[in-house]
Amino acid sequence: MRRLLIWAPLALFALIFGLVAAGLIKPADRTIRSGMIGKPLPELAMKPLLPGRPGIATADFATGKPRLLNVFASWCIPCIAEAPQLLKLKQAGLEIDAIAIRDTPDAVRAFLARNGDPYARIGDDPTGKAQIALGSSGVPETFLINGRGEIVDQHIGDIRADDIPAILRKLEAAK
Amino acid sequence: MRLAAFLLALLLAAPAAADSNRPPAALAYTQLPDAAQEARARALMETLRCLVCQGQSIADSDAEMAGDMRALVRERIARGEQPAAIRGYLIQRYGDYVTYDPPFSWVTAPLWMAPVLLLVIGLLLARRLFRRRGA
């Protein structure tokens, strides 16, 4: 018993060393996924941000056709990188709506003129209420909504070219 | 001269701030007029995690999203909502990670039970030692 016990401190050291090393080599994932995935879209009622383009209401989504709901802002730098990919998704036949977080009409107009305009509707979210209702914690994020108005999935961060097939596949599967 | 120009350029350089150009929400930096309500909101805000700076509470953080969350908490408290309901609303959206007061579940059981367990072990150990000495 004594003989075995003498190794206990070393074993404890090895355990703690392993734990710390594992944390260093593979840090914990700190992206916060929305708890609303798989649930119906929460109650949203956003005024239009730009004149002549509708705002966003929950009833707009249960139309039988899948849609994307893009959480973006003109002050968000990765959103610029994402813009061409959204245009590609629009060309693929998807309808894309947007929630503009803490934004102004002038800034959004300039952003869309410079980076392309894929949006069918743009809702104004001046104090992040809609963002919190969706369980989104940053920009850009994109919610995949099926034809029954349920959130199928959430893409966190900017959509890259190689994310597009997966997004189209998931929406196809969720029909 | 070159150095001065460089320093001047540094002073004038605008930081690439990922912040919006809108003013913060009305209740982000303004207390509620009712002191009792504000105290309740404050207590709740101190136990909610800022999702942008992740190590701070929304009461401590200056991130824009923390301001939005403070405004949400104050508005709902002013409307008469219970703090537990507001915490539940946020947990439903962001998971247990958003609260610093984690609810009891199988995952958090060790966290809640460990102190009790250690205390019991300590008491048993002390009792055994004192008994031996008394005998």
Interface residues (C-beta under 8 A of the other chain):
Chain A: R30 I32 R33 S34 G35 M36 A73 W75 C76 I77 I101 R102 D103 T104 A107 P126 T127 G128 K129 Q131 I132 A133 L134 G135 S137 G138
Chain B: A16 A17 A18 D19 S20 N21 R22 A25 A26 A28 L51 V52 Q54 E64 M65 D68 M69 A71 L72 L90 I91 Q92 R93 Y94 G95 Y97 V98
